[in-house]
């Protein structure tokens, strides 16, 4: 496929992969009549290229083709996070148990037997497209609320892992903070996951310039993958949150922020361009508004609020 990608604004995009022209023709006509946008590929390499370029909503994949067979095509699609989420329906004349197991083992969500019955294919597609659409909407909703999400599949020892899917925001954050290509799990994250297997889960915080990335571990997925939620925070965001939560002035919130960081009045004065006496005055107002009497108590309240941001 060359040139402009097909318009998918009003229809789902289906990639049909089969080395038999008659099968392609039957499916293309049925899908086109049903309102789908259709791409075709006649071999495994072509299928991988077009899937990576167009990111179809679903793939109809012939199991037995010369060269790279459909099972290998599916495994390669599932090995890359850009295409791992795409549902794959196998088309096969092989109905023995071992071939059905191979289809599911390669990442297929369903299979249909040849000769192809277009109405059956359309019915099965509708179910899997709906599930995929709901999952995609959920991931996009997480991004919209600033909660980038990534599912990590790892070995039992958590020494090797890959991101089986990432929201777009998660891909951007992993590249910015770890310089990690799509699908790659940095060693720091794997080390953090290993530490989660004992004791209470704790977030991982990674600094970059004046911003921080906080990774929190959620529940395991149905596939036993690790679900990680990321949220980017900045000093300014934390100060603003402290200001709103405790009804402080901006200066008071800044003083409380640096108290929580363990800074002395002199340190805070140097940072904010104020005298230690002015800092002390702001801190007295903070104590009054928080209903505390000591720096440690004020810092504890501030730290509790910061943790909620993670």
C-alpha positions in Angstrom: 0.0 0.0 0.0 1.4 3.4 -0.9 0.2 6.9 -0.7 -2.6 8.2 1.5 -4.0 5.9 4.1 -7.7 4.9 3.7 -10.3 7.1 5.3 -11.5 5.3 8.5 -13.5 8.2 10.0 -16.9 6.5 9.3 -16.0 2.8 9.2 -13.7 0.2 10.8 -10.6 -0.8 8.8 -10.2 -4.6 8.1 -7.0 -6.2 6.9 -7.6 -9.4 5.0 -4.6 -11.7 4.6 -4.9 -14.7 2.2 -2.8 -16.0 -0.6 -5.9 -17.2 -2.6 -7.4 -14.5 -4.9 -10.8 -16.1 -4.8 -11.0 -15.9 -1.0 -9.8 -12.3 -1.1 -12.5 -11.4 -3.6 -15.3 -13.0 -1.7 -14.3 -11.3 1.6 -13.6 -8.0 0.1 -17.0 -7.7 -1.6 -18.9 -8.9 1.6 -17.0 -6.5 3.8 -17.3 -3.6 1.4 -21.0 -4.1 1.1 -21.3 -4.2 5.0 -19.6 -0.8 5.1 -16.1 -1.7 6.2 -12.9 -0.2 4.7 -10.8 -3.1 3.4 -7.1 -3.6 2.9 -5.7 -6.9 1.5 -2.4 -8.7 1.7 -1.3 -11.9 -0.1 1.6 -13.0 2.1 3.0 -12.7 5.6 5.6 -10.0 5.0 3.0 -7.8 3.2 0.6 -8.3 6.0 3.0 -7.2 8.7 4.0 -4.1 6.7 0.4 -3.0 6.1 -0.6 -3.7 9.7 2.2 -1.5 11.0 1.4 1.3 8.6 -2.4 1.3 8.7 -3.1 -0.1 12.2 -6.3 -1.9 11.2 -9.1 -2.4 13.7 -9.2 -6.2 13.0 -7.2 -8.7 11.0 -8.7 -11.7 9.1 -5.7 -14.0 8.7 -5.2 -17.2 6.6 -3.5 -19.7 8.8 -1.7 -21.6 6.0 0.3 -19.6 3.5 3.5 -20.2 1.6 6.6 -18.8 3.4 5.5 -17.1 6.6 2.3 -18.8 7.8 -0.5 -17.1 9.6 0.6 -18.3 13.0 4.0 -16.5 12.7 2.3 -13.4 11.4 0.0 -13.3 14.5 3.0 -13.9 16.8 4.8 -11.0 15.3 1.8 -8.7 15.5 1.4 -9.5 19.1 5.1 -9.0 19.8 4.9 -5.2 19.0 2.8 -3.0 21.2 1.6 -0.9 18.3 -0.2 -3.9 16.8 -0.6 -6.2 19.9 -4.1 -4.9 20.7 -5.5 -5.7 17.2 -7.8 -8.7 17.3 -6.9 -11.5 14.9 -9.4 -14.0 13.5 -7.8 -17.0 11.8 -9.3 -18.4 8.6 -8.4 -22.1 8.3 -9.3 -25.4 6.7 -7.6 -27.1 9.5 -10.0 -28.1 12.3 -7.8 -30.6 14.2 -7.4 -29.6 17.9 -3.7 -29.0 17.6 -4.3 -26.3 14.9 -7.1 -24.7 16.9 -4.8 -24.6 19.9 -2.0 -23.1 17.7 -4.3 -20.3 16.5 -5.2 -19.3 20.1 -1.6 -19.7 21.2 -0.4 -17.4 18.5 -2.7 -14.7 19.8 -5.9 -15.2 17.8 -9.2 -14.3 19.4 -11.3 -16.6 17.2 -11.2 -18.7 14.0 -13.5 -19.5 11.1 -13.3 -22.6 8.9 -13.0 -22.7 5.1 -14.8 -22.6 2.9 -15.5 -19.0 4.1 -19.1 -18.1 4.9 -19.2 -14.3 4.8 -22.2 -13.9 7.1 -20.4 -16.0 9.8 -17.3 -13.9 9.5 -19.2 -10.7 9.8 -21.0 -11.9 12.9 -17.8 -12.9 14.6 -16.1 -9.7 13.6 -18.8 -7.6 15.2 -18.3 -9.1 18.6 -14.5 -8.7 18.6 -14.6 -5.2 17.2 -17.0 -4.1 19.9 -14.7 -5.5 22.6 -11.6 -3.9 21.1 -13.4 -0.6 20.8 -14.4 -0.6 24.4 -10.8 -1.4 25.5 -9.5 1.4 23.2 -12.0 3.9 24.7 -10.9 2.9 28.2 -7.3 3.5 27.4 -8.0 6.8 25.8 -10.1 7.8 28.8 -7.1 7.1 31.1 -4.9 9.3 29.0 -7.5 12.1 29.0 -7.3 12.1 32.8 -3.5 12.2 32.8 -3.2 8.5 33.9 -1.0 6.9 31.3 -1.3 3.2 31.5 1.0 0.3 30.5 0.5 -3.5 30.7 3.8 -5.4 31.2 4.3 -9.1 30.6 7.3 -10.5 32.4 9.0 -13.8 33.2 8.5 -15.3 36.7 11.8 -13.7 37.9 10.8 -10.3 36.6 14.2 -10.1 34.8 12.8 -9.8 31.3 9.6 -8.0 30.3 7.8 -6.2 27.4 5.0 -3.8 27.3 2.1 -5.7 25.7 0.1 -2.5 25.3 0.6 1.1 26.2 -1.7 4.1 25.9 -0.3 6.9 23.6 0.6 9.0 26.6 2.4 6.1 28.3 4.6 5.6 25.2 5.5 9.3 25.2 6.4 9.3 28.9 8.5 6.1 28.7 10.5 7.6 25.8 10.9 11.0 27.6 11.9 9.7 31.0 13.7 6.4 30.1 14.5 6.8 26.4 12.7 3.5 26.0 11.5 2.5 22.6 7.9 1.4 22.1 7.3 -2.0 23.9 10.6 -1.9 25.8 10.5 -2.1 29.6 13.5 -0.3 31.2 15.6 -2.2 33.8 14.7 0.4 36.5 11.0 -0.5 36.1 11.6 -4.2 36.2 13.7 -3.7 39.4 10.9 -1.7 40.9 8.4 -4.5 40.0 10.6 -7.0 41.7 10.4 -4.9 44.9 6.6 -5.0 44.8 6.4 -8.7 45.3 7.3 -8.2 49.0 5.5 -5.8 51.4 3.2 -2.9 50.6 3.4 -1.6 47.0 5.2 1.7 46.7 5.3 4.1 43.8 8.4 4.7 41.7 9.3 8.3 41.2 11.7 9.4 38.4 12.9 13.0 38.0 13.4 14.7 34.7 14.3 18.5 34.6 11.7 20.1 36.9 9.1 17.4 36.5 8.6 14.0 38.0 7.1 10.8 36.7 5.3 8.7 39.3 4.6 5.0 38.5 2.0 3.2 40.6 1.2 -0.5 40.5 -2.5 -1.5 39.9 -4.1 -4.9 40.1 -2.8 -7.7 37.8 -4.7 -8.2 34.6 -6.8 -11.2 33.6 -3.7 -12.4 31.6 -1.6 -12.0 34.8 0.3 -9.0 33.4 1.4 -6.1 35.5 -0.7 -3.0 35.1 1.2 0.2 35.7 -0.3 3.7 35.8 1.9 6.7 35.3 1.3 10.3 36.2 3.5 13.3 35.5 3.7 15.9 38.2 5.7 19.1 38.6 6.7 21.2 41.5 4.3 23.9 40.4 1.4 21.4 40.3 2.2 20.2 43.8 2.4 23.7 45.2 -0.9 24.6 43.5 -2.5 21.5 45.0 -1.2 22.4 48.5 -2.5 25.9 48.1 -6.0 24.8 47.2 -6.2 22.0 49.7 -5.1 23.9 52.7 -6.5 27.4 51.7 -3.0 28.9 51.7 -1.5 31.9 49.8 0.9 31.0 47.0 3.9 32.0 49.2 2.6 29.9 52.1 2.1 26.9 49.8 5.7 27.3 48.5 7.1 27.5 52.1 5.1 24.3 53.0 6.3 22.5 49.9 10.0 23.1 50.8 9.4 22.3 54.5 8.1 18.9 53.3 11.3 18.6 51.4 13.3 19.0 54.6 14.6 22.5 53.9 15.5 24.9 56.7 14.1 28.5 56.9 17.4 29.8 55.6 17.3 27.3 52.7 13.8 28.3 51.8 14.6 32.0 52.0 17.5 31.4 49.5 15.2 29.5 47.2 12.3 32.0 47.3 14.4 35.1 47.6 13.1 36.0 51.0 14.6 36.5 54.4 14.5 33.7 57.0 12.3 36.0 59.2 9.8 36.3 56.3 9.8 32.5 55.8 9.2 32.1 59.6 6.2 34.4 59.4 4.7 32.5 56.5 5.3 29.3 58.3 3.4 30.6 61.4 0.4 31.3 59.2 0.7 27.7 57.7 0.7 26.2 61.2 -2.4 28.1 62.0 -4.3 27.2 58.9 -3.3 23.5 59.2 -4.0 23.4 62.9 -0.6 22.1 63.8 2.2 23.3 66.0 5.4 21.8 64.5 7.3 21.6 61.2 7.1 17.8 61.3 3.3 17.9 61.7 3.0 20.3 58.8 5.4 18.3 56.6 3.5 15.1 57.4 0.2 16.7 56.2 1.9 18.0 53.1 3.6 14.7 52.2 0.2 12.9 52.6 -1.3 15.3 50.1 1.6 14.8 47.7 1.2 11.0 47.9 -2.4 11.3 46.8 -1.2 13.0 43.6 0.6 9.8 42.7 
